Amino acid sequence: MKKIAALSAILANPAQTQSQFNAAVSDYQEIVKGRLGIPFDDKKAAAISIIAYAEEDIIIQFTDRLSAIDGVSVNTAIY
């Protein structure tokens, strides 16, 4: 059964992590329903929210892929 997921990610030093992060999101584009990114230039960080809709195991794979990137911290809520 498909579920709704809200992923919250913090990218430390986005200049180094953003390209890997975007590649991972692109690989899961079929489940991503919305995305919002806010840069914090003074902190050299970015906050990104992603809404996904997929089977729970796919959401977990997506979360694990993002979390595996150095400098990226991810929390996910699944409903």
C-alpha positions in Angstrom: 0.0 0.0 0.0 1.3 3.4 -0.9 2.0 5.9 1.9 2.7 9.6 2.1 6.1 10.6 3.4 7.5 14.0 4.5 11.3 14.1 4.4 13.2 16.9 6.0 16.9 17.3 5.1 19.7 19.6 6.2 22.6 19.9 3.9 25.8 21.1 5.5 27.9 22.9 3.0 25.5 22.6 0.0 28.2 23.6 -2.5 29.8 20.1 -1.8 26.6 18.0 -1.2 23.9 19.5 -3.5 24.9 17.7 -6.7 24.8 14.3 -5.0 21.6 15.2 -3.3 19.9 16.3 -6.5 21.1 13.2 -8.3 19.5 11.0 -5.7 16.2 13.0 -5.8 16.2 12.7 -9.6 16.6 9.0 -9.4 13.4 8.9 -7.3 11.5 11.6 -9.3 8.6 9.2 -9.9 7.7 9.3 -6.2 8.5 12.9 -5.4 5.3 15.0 -5.4 6.8 18.3 -4.1 10.0 19.9 -3.0 11.0 23.1 -1.2 14.6 24.2 -0.6 15.7 27.1 1.6 19.3 28.2 1.5 21.0 29.6 4.7 24.0 31.3 3.1 25.2 32.8 6.5 25.2 29.2 8.0 26.6 27.6 4.8 23.6 25.1 5.0 20.3 24.4 3.3 17.0 23.0 4.5 15.0 20.9 2.1 11.5 19.4 2.5 10.3 16.7 0.2 6.9 15.1 -0.1 6.8 11.6 -1.5 4.1 9.0 -2.3 5.2 5.4 -2.6 5.4 2.0 -1.0 7.0 2.2 2.4 10.1 0.1 1.4 10.8 2.5 -1.5 10.5 5.5 0.8 12.9 3.9 3.2 15.4 3.2 0.3 15.1 6.9 -0.8 15.7 8.1 2.8 18.7 5.7 3.2 20.2 6.9 -0.1 19.9 10.6 0.9 21.3 9.8 4.4 24.3 8.1 2.9 25.6 11.4 1.5 28.2 12.9 3.7 27.0 16.2 5.2 23.3 15.4 4.8 21.0 14.7 7.7 17.5 13.3 6.9 14.4 12.7 9.0 11.3 11.1 7.6 7.7 10.9 8.8 5.5 8.3 7.0 1.7 8.1 7.1 
